[in-house]
Amino acid sequence: MKAEIIQFPGQVATSVDLSYVCPGTPVDVLVKQSLMIKDPYKKKSLEREAQRFFEKERQQLDSAIELMLRNHYPELRLNTGEDDGYFTIEKAYDKNGTVRESSVKYVMNDPTLPFESLIADMKTFAGLVEKVRIKSEDLRKGKIKSYSVEDLLRVRFLVDNTDVQTLDKIQRNLQQTGELANSLGISFVPGELENYHVNPKPSGYGKYGVMHQTFYIANPGSEPLRAIEVQMMTQEQAFQEMRDGYHRDQKKELQQAA
């Protein structure tokens, strides 16, 4: 799928790559339309239409979660009633204490695992549109040369201590996921690892040492790969992120300063 061209009235056209966001669906076109129109009712209509495609992408996210957990429990199957005892499902909250409707938190019941919990999260259509809008502006101003949206689907591993070395262990375990995926006929391709503990971004994202890696996954019979953003962080890092809100608020300050 080729990148959609996002153009705003009176501005030079810029391109944000949406090829890994719901491949094979018109979500990229809906994003473009949402950026062009101002009528809130029409925007809501587009959001409802996009949600139909997002539901199918949720299946890809569930597959990624299952693969990552089956590294430790080969017999585990999600949504079959056979996962009782492995984990407890809880609600996930944002920094304001509001329930994230598109998120599911799996709290593991096995203290021998290198992680305490993991959160499966999917962006809303409004969140996706806002990200494309910001990145399109950055492209137009020459702040970045290219951008590919790869965090519609996200998995976050949380470690229940401050030992950042444990994050390396989780990352090594994730590399084994490819072998399991191949045995099940699932395409699973690891992207480049970004260790913000070693190389924090100037924007402030990852200033507390987050590790980040994108994997590309496709279930059997679904050829186009879609991106799964995987974050690894300690509970302390997650707390600092929620407290400071640097992922959103600091970026806003930087944009205003520019």
C-alpha positions as CSV (number, residue, x, y, z in Angstrom):
1,M,0.0,0.0,0.0
2,K,1.4,3.4,-0.9
3,A,1.4,6.3,1.5
4,E,-1.6,8.5,1.3
5,I,-1.0,12.2,0.5
6,I,-2.4,14.4,3.3
7,Q,-3.0,18.0,2.1
8,F,-4.4,20.9,4.1
9,P,-6.1,23.9,2.4
10,G,-3.5,26.5,1.5
11,Q,-0.6,24.2,2.4
12,V,2.0,22.2,0.6
13,A,1.0,18.5,0.4
14,T,2.9,16.2,2.7
15,S,3.0,12.5,3.1
16,V,2.6,10.3,6.2
17,D,3.0,6.6,5.6
18,L,-0.1,4.7,6.8
19,S,0.7,1.5,5.0
20,Y,0.9,-0.5,8.3
21,V,-2.3,0.9,9.7
22,C,-5.2,-1.4,8.8
23,P,-3.7,-2.5,5.5
24,G,-6.3,-3.5,2.8
25,T,-8.9,-1.1,4.3
26,P,-9.8,2.6,3.5
27,V,-8.7,3.8,6.9
28,D,-6.0,5.9,5.3
29,V,-8.6,7.6,3.1
30,L,-10.8,8.2,6.1
31,V,-7.9,9.9,8.0
32,K,-7.4,12.2,5.0
33,Q,-11.1,13.1,4.9
34,S,-11.2,13.7,8.6
35,L,-8.3,16.1,8.3
36,M,-10.0,18.0,5.5
37,I,-13.5,18.5,7.0
38,K,-14.5,20.7,9.9
39,D,-18.1,19.4,10.5
40,P,-18.0,17.5,13.9
41,Y,-20.9,15.3,12.8
42,K,-19.2,14.2,9.7
43,K,-16.0,13.5,11.7
44,K,-18.0,11.3,14.0
45,S,-19.4,9.4,11.1
46,L,-15.9,8.8,9.7
47,E,-14.9,7.6,13.2
48,R,-17.7,5.1,13.3
49,E,-16.8,3.8,9.9
50,A,-13.2,3.4,10.8
51,Q,-14.1,1.6,14.0
52,R,-15.4,-1.3,11.9
53,F,-12.0,-1.9,10.5
54,F,-10.3,-1.3,13.8
55,E,-12.2,-4.3,15.3
56,K,-10.5,-6.6,12.8
57,E,-7.1,-5.1,13.8
58,R,-7.9,-5.9,17.4
59,Q,-7.6,-9.6,16.3
60,Q,-4.1,-9.0,15.1
61,L,-3.2,-7.4,18.5
62,D,-4.7,-10.3,20.4
63,S,-2.6,-12.7,18.2
64,A,0.5,-10.8,19.2
65,I,-0.4,-11.0,22.9
66,E,-1.0,-14.7,22.6
67,L,2.3,-15.3,20.9
68,M,4.2,-13.3,23.5
69,L,2.6,-15.2,26.4
70,R,3.0,-18.6,24.7
71,N,6.8,-18.1,24.9
72,H,6.3,-18.9,28.6
73,Y,3.1,-21.0,28.4
74,P,3.0,-23.0,25.2
75,E,-0.4,-24.5,26.0
76,L,-2.0,-21.1,26.6
77,R,-4.9,-20.1,24.3
78,L,-6.6,-16.8,24.6
79,N,-10.4,-16.5,24.5
80,T,-10.9,-20.3,24.9
81,G,-11.4,-20.6,28.6
82,E,-8.0,-22.3,29.0
83,D,-6.2,-19.2,30.2
84,D,-7.6,-19.3,33.7
85,G,-4.9,-18.9,36.3
86,Y,-2.3,-17.5,34.1
87,F,-3.3,-13.9,34.5
88,T,-6.0,-11.6,35.7
89,I,-7.6,-9.1,33.4
90,E,-7.9,-5.5,34.7
91,K,-8.8,-2.1,33.4
92,A,-6.1,0.2,32.1
93,Y,-6.1,3.9,33.0
94,D,-4.6,7.0,31.4
95,K,-2.6,9.7,33.3
96,N,-5.9,11.4,34.3
97,G,-7.3,8.3,35.9
98,T,-9.7,7.7,33.1
99,V,-10.4,4.2,31.9
100,R,-8.9,3.5,28.5
101,E,-11.7,1.8,26.7
102,S,-9.4,0.4,24.0
103,S,-6.9,-1.1,26.4
104,V,-6.7,-4.4,28.3
105,K,-4.3,-5.0,31.1
106,Y,-3.1,-8.6,31.8
107,V,-1.7,-8.9,35.3
108,M,0.4,-12.1,35.4
109,N,-0.1,-14.5,38.3
110,D,3.3,-16.1,38.0
111,P,6.0,-14.3,40.0
112,T,8.8,-16.1,38.1
113,L,8.1,-14.2,34.9
114,P,10.4,-11.3,34.0
115,F,7.3,-9.0,33.7
116,E,4.5,-8.2,36.1
117,S,1.9,-7.2,33.6
118,L,1.4,-6.2,30.0
119,I,-1.1,-3.9,28.4
120,A,-2.7,-4.3,25.0
121,D,-3.7,-1.0,23.6
122,M,-5.2,0.3,20.3
123,K,-5.3,3.9,19.2
124,T,-8.7,5.5,18.6
125,F,-9.4,6.9,15.2
126,A,-9.4,10.4,16.6
127,G,-6.0,9.7,18.2
128,L,-4.7,8.4,14.8
129,V,-6.0,11.5,13.0
130,E,-4.3,13.8,15.5
131,K,-1.0,12.0,15.1
132,V,-1.1,12.2,11.3
133,R,-2.0,15.9,11.6
134,I,1.0,16.6,13.8
135,K,3.4,14.6,11.7
136,S,2.1,16.2,8.5
137,E,2.9,19.6,10.0
138,D,6.4,18.5,11.0
139,L,6.9,17.2,7.4
140,R,5.6,20.4,5.9
141,K,8.0,22.5,8.1
142,G,10.9,20.3,7.3
143,K,11.4,19.1,10.9
144,I,11.4,15.5,9.7
145,K,12.0,13.9,6.3
146,S,9.5,11.0,6.5
147,Y,7.2,9.4,9.0
148,S,5.5,6.0,9.2
149,V,2.7,5.5,11.7
150,E,3.4,2.2,13.5
151,D,1.7,2.5,16.9
152,L,-2.0,2.0,16.1
153,L,-1.5,-1.3,17.9
154,R,0.7,-1.4,21.0
155,V,1.8,-3.8,23.7
156,R,3.5,-2.5,26.9
157,F,5.4,-4.8,29.2
158,L,5.7,-3.6,32.8
159,V,8.4,-4.9,35.1
160,D,7.6,-4.9,38.8
161,N,11.0,-3.5,40.0
162,T,13.6,-0.9,38.9
163,D,16.0,-3.4,37.5
164,V,16.4,-2.2,33.9
165,Q,18.4,-5.3,33.1
166,T,15.2,-7.2,33.2
167,L,14.0,-5.3,30.2
168,D,16.8,-6.8,28.2
169,K,15.6,-10.2,29.2
170,I,12.1,-9.5,28.0
171,Q,13.5,-8.2,24.7
172,R,15.5,-11.4,24.3
173,N,12.4,-13.5,25.0
174,L,10.6,-11.5,22.3
175,Q,13.1,-12.6,19.7
176,Q,12.0,-16.2,20.3
177,T,8.4,-15.2,19.3
178,G,9.4,-15.3,15.6
179,E,10.1,-19.1,15.8
180,L,6.8,-19.8,17.5
181,A,4.9,-17.6,15.0
182,N,6.5,-19.4,12.0
183,S,5.4,-22.8,13.4
184,L,1.8,-21.5,13.5
185,G,2.0,-20.0,10.0
186,I,2.0,-16.4,11.4
187,S,4.3,-13.8,9.8
188,F,6.2,-12.1,12.6
189,V,9.1,-9.7,11.6
190,P,11.1,-7.8,14.3
191,G,12.0,-4.2,13.6
192,E,14.9,-2.2,15.0
193,L,15.2,-2.0,18.8
194,E,15.2,1.5,20.2
195,N,16.7,1.8,23.7
196,Y,15.8,5.2,25.1
197,H,17.6,4.4,28.3
198,V,20.8,4.7,26.3
199,N,19.7,7.2,23.6
200,P,16.8,9.3,24.9
201,K,14.9,11.4,22.3
202,P,15.3,15.2,22.4
203,S,11.4,15.4,22.7
204,G,11.6,13.8,26.1
205,Y,9.9,10.6,25.0
206,G,11.7,7.8,26.7
207,K,13.6,10.0,29.1
208,Y,13.1,7.5,31.8
209,G,14.6,4.6,29.9
210,V,11.8,3.0,27.9
211,M,12.8,0.3,25.5
212,H,10.8,0.2,22.3
213,Q,10.7,-2.2,19.4
214,T,8.2,-2.6,16.5
215,F,7.2,-6.0,15.2
216,Y,5.2,-6.6,12.0
217,I,2.6,-9.4,12.2
218,A,0.0,-11.0,9.9
219,N,-2.2,-13.9,10.7
220,P,-2.5,-16.8,8.3
221,G,-4.6,-15.7,5.3
222,S,-3.9,-12.0,6.0
223,E,-0.9,-11.2,3.8
224,P,-0.3,-7.5,4.6
225,L,1.9,-7.0,7.7
226,R,0.7,-4.5,10.3
227,A,2.9,-2.9,12.9
228,I,2.7,-3.8,16.6
229,E,4.6,-1.3,18.8
230,V,6.1,-3.0,21.8
231,Q,7.3,-1.0,24.8
232,M,9.2,-2.3,27.8
233,M,9.5,-0.3,31.0
234,T,9.6,-0.6,34.7
235,Q,6.7,0.3,36.9
236,E,8.7,3.3,38.1
237,Q,9.2,4.5,34.5
238,A,5.5,4.1,33.8
239,F,4.7,6.1,37.0
240,Q,7.0,8.9,35.9
241,E,5.4,9.0,32.5
242,M,1.9,9.3,33.9
243,R,3.1,11.8,36.5
244,D,4.9,14.1,34.1
245,G,2.9,13.4,30.9
246,Y,6.0,14.0,28.8
247,H,4.7,11.9,25.9
248,R,2.0,14.6,25.3
249,D,2.5,17.7,27.4
250,Q,6.2,18.1,26.8
251,K,5.8,17.7,23.1
252,K,3.1,20.4,23.2
253,E,5.5,22.8,24.9
254,L,8.1,22.1,22.3
255,Q,5.6,22.8,19.5
256,Q,4.6,26.0,21.0
257,A,8.2,27.1,21.5
258,A,8.8,26.3,17.8
